[in-house]
Amino acid sequence: MKTNFIKKNDMLPISLCKNFTSADDAQNFKRGHILIRKIEYHKKWERENQRLDTSENQASYYYKTDNMTINGGLTYINPVYILSTSGPDSDRAKCKTKFGGYEVRVINPALFKVMLQKAWEANSLVPAFSFNVFQVEYSKGELREEPPYMLEPHGLSLYQKSKDHIDDDEYRFVFVCNMNPSANYPDALTLNIDSKDIFV
């Protein structure tokens, strides 16, 4: 049985923030040159920089049912690119320390989403499949409510993180590629959008 990819009841907040380690990267973003990276890149970066979150794209959870504990896990297999932003409930000081002191605020997240989706669907570098935005769920390794048929949405691994990162209040833009053995999937892509009325 196929389960839903998209989380329900997710709404974009009134604004988002994106932090950068260099002024040039922040300015390029504000100009509409949006860098997205493969999820494996983020996992490798976390490992090499001795950060805590080395389990990208690996969901982990458990249920208690009928006096039994059932452990579960998921991994998404299609090539995936992500763009991470922080929501209004994020700890801004911690985000600047973790992600960089140069901050760009997205003042129109709904328009940003529309522009990213158009750019993703029009890109000619990789075979685009789907585009979604998720508010990250900080439940990795935690007890969860048993879902129907004991099946989680198959995209859970793309938006589940541990509670250690709850101060990020992450909203994640997820770009999924078609699986194509003959295609080349570079570590990073740049999507160019019209940035008018989106950033400050």
C-alpha positions as CSV (number, residue, x, y, z in Angstrom):
1,M,0.0,0.0,0.0
2,K,1.4,3.4,-1.0
3,T,1.5,6.0,1.8
4,N,1.4,9.8,1.5
5,F,4.6,11.7,0.9
6,I,3.3,15.1,1.9
7,K,2.7,15.9,5.6
8,K,-0.7,17.3,6.2
9,N,-1.6,20.6,7.9
10,D,1.7,22.3,7.2
11,M,1.5,26.0,6.6
12,L,4.4,28.4,5.9
13,P,5.0,31.1,8.6
14,I,4.9,34.8,7.9
15,S,8.7,34.9,7.5
16,L,11.7,32.7,7.3
17,C,15.4,33.2,7.8
18,K,18.5,31.8,6.0
19,N,22.0,32.2,7.5
20,F,25.3,32.2,5.6
21,T,28.9,32.1,6.6
22,S,29.9,34.7,3.9
23,A,28.5,38.1,2.8
24,D,28.9,37.0,-0.8
25,D,26.7,33.9,-0.4
26,A,24.0,36.0,1.4
27,Q,24.0,38.5,-1.4
28,N,23.8,35.9,-4.1
29,F,20.8,34.4,-2.3
30,K,19.1,37.8,-2.1
31,R,19.7,38.3,-5.9
32,G,17.7,35.1,-6.5
33,H,20.6,32.6,-7.1
34,I,19.4,29.8,-4.8
35,L,21.9,27.1,-4.1
36,I,20.4,23.7,-3.2
37,R,22.5,20.7,-2.2
38,K,22.0,16.9,-2.2
39,I,21.0,15.5,1.1
40,E,24.1,13.3,1.1
41,Y,26.2,16.5,1.0
42,H,24.7,17.7,4.3
43,K,25.2,14.4,5.9
44,K,28.9,14.3,4.9
45,W,29.4,17.9,6.1
46,E,27.9,17.2,9.4
47,R,30.2,14.1,9.8
48,E,33.3,16.0,8.7
49,N,32.6,18.9,11.0
50,Q,31.8,16.7,14.0
51,R,28.3,18.0,14.3
52,L,25.5,16.0,15.9
53,D,23.1,15.5,12.9
54,T,24.8,12.8,10.9
55,S,21.6,10.8,10.3
56,E,20.1,12.8,7.4
57,N,17.5,10.8,5.4
58,Q,17.2,8.1,8.1
59,A,13.9,8.2,10.0
60,S,13.7,6.4,13.3
61,Y,10.7,5.9,15.6
62,Y,8.9,3.3,17.7
63,Y,5.3,2.5,18.6
64,K,3.7,0.8,21.6
65,T,0.8,-1.5,20.7
66,D,-0.8,-4.6,22.2
67,N,1.9,-4.6,25.0
68,M,4.6,-4.7,22.4
69,T,7.2,-2.1,21.2
70,I,7.7,-1.9,17.5
71,N,10.7,-0.1,16.1
72,G,10.7,1.5,12.7
73,G,12.9,3.2,10.2
74,L,12.8,4.7,6.7
75,T,15.2,6.0,4.1
76,Y,14.2,7.8,0.9
77,I,16.0,6.4,-2.1
78,N,15.4,8.9,-5.0
79,P,18.1,11.6,-5.4
80,V,17.0,14.6,-3.2
81,Y,18.2,18.2,-2.9
82,I,17.2,20.3,0.1
83,L,17.2,24.0,1.1
84,S,16.9,24.6,4.8
85,T,15.5,27.8,6.4
86,S,14.6,28.8,10.0
87,G,11.1,29.8,11.1
88,P,10.0,32.6,13.5
89,D,10.3,30.3,16.5
90,S,14.0,29.6,16.0
91,D,16.7,30.8,18.4
92,R,18.3,33.4,16.2
93,A,21.5,33.7,18.2
94,K,22.0,29.9,18.1
95,C,21.3,29.8,14.3
96,K,23.8,32.5,13.7
97,T,26.4,30.6,15.6
98,K,25.6,27.3,13.9
99,F,24.9,28.5,10.3
100,G,26.6,31.8,9.9
101,G,26.3,35.5,10.9
102,Y,25.0,36.8,7.6
103,E,21.3,36.6,7.6
104,V,18.7,37.0,4.9
105,R,15.0,37.2,5.8
106,V,12.4,35.8,3.5
107,I,9.4,38.2,3.9
108,N,7.2,36.4,1.4
109,P,7.6,32.6,1.9
110,A,4.5,31.8,-0.2
111,L,5.9,33.6,-3.2
112,F,9.4,32.1,-2.6
113,K,7.8,28.7,-2.7
114,V,6.0,29.4,-6.0
115,M,9.2,30.8,-7.6
116,L,11.3,27.8,-6.4
117,Q,8.8,25.3,-7.7
118,K,8.7,27.0,-11.1
119,A,12.5,27.1,-11.3
120,W,12.8,23.4,-10.2
121,E,10.3,22.2,-12.8
122,A,12.1,24.3,-15.5
123,N,15.6,23.1,-14.6
124,S,17.4,21.1,-17.3
125,L,20.3,19.8,-15.2
126,V,18.5,16.9,-13.4
127,P,15.2,15.1,-14.0
128,A,12.9,16.9,-11.6
129,F,10.1,14.8,-10.0
130,S,8.5,16.6,-7.1
131,F,8.8,19.6,-4.9
132,N,7.5,20.0,-1.3
133,V,8.0,22.2,1.8
134,F,8.0,20.6,5.2
135,Q,8.1,22.0,8.7
136,V,10.7,19.7,10.2
137,E,9.4,17.2,12.8
138,Y,11.7,16.8,15.9
139,S,10.8,13.3,16.7
140,K,13.7,11.1,15.6
141,G,14.0,8.1,17.8
142,E,10.9,9.1,19.8
143,L,7.6,7.3,20.6
144,R,5.0,8.1,17.9
145,E,1.3,7.6,17.6
146,E,0.6,4.4,15.7
147,P,-0.5,5.4,12.1
148,P,-3.1,3.5,10.0
149,Y,-1.7,0.1,8.9
150,M,1.4,1.0,10.9
151,L,2.8,2.7,7.8
152,E,4.5,6.2,8.0
153,P,4.5,8.6,5.0
154,H,7.5,7.4,2.9
155,G,9.0,10.9,3.0
156,L,9.4,11.0,6.8
157,S,13.1,10.5,6.6
158,L,13.4,13.8,4.7
159,Y,11.8,16.0,7.4
160,Q,12.4,14.1,10.7
161,K,15.3,15.3,13.0
162,S,16.1,14.8,16.6
163,K,15.0,17.1,19.4
164,D,18.6,18.3,19.7
165,H,17.9,20.6,16.8
166,I,14.5,22.0,17.8
167,D,15.9,25.5,18.3
168,D,16.4,25.7,14.5
169,D,12.6,25.6,13.8
170,E,13.5,24.4,10.4
171,Y,11.4,24.7,7.3
172,R,12.8,22.5,4.6
173,F,12.3,22.9,0.9
174,V,12.7,19.4,-0.7
175,F,13.5,18.8,-4.4
176,V,13.1,15.2,-5.4
177,C,14.6,13.9,-8.7
178,N,13.4,11.0,-10.9
179,M,15.5,7.9,-10.5
180,N,17.5,7.6,-13.6
181,P,20.6,5.4,-13.6
182,S,22.1,7.3,-16.6
183,A,21.6,10.8,-15.2
184,N,24.3,12.8,-13.4
185,Y,23.3,14.3,-10.1
186,P,25.8,17.0,-9.0
187,D,26.3,17.8,-5.4
188,A,24.8,21.2,-5.8
189,L,22.5,23.1,-8.2
190,T,21.6,26.8,-8.5
191,L,18.0,27.7,-9.2
192,N,17.6,31.2,-10.4
193,I,14.4,33.1,-9.4
194,D,13.0,36.6,-9.6
195,S,13.7,37.8,-6.1
196,K,11.6,40.9,-6.1
197,D,9.5,41.4,-3.0
198,I,10.8,38.2,-1.4
199,F,13.9,39.1,0.6
200,V,15.3,41.8,2.9
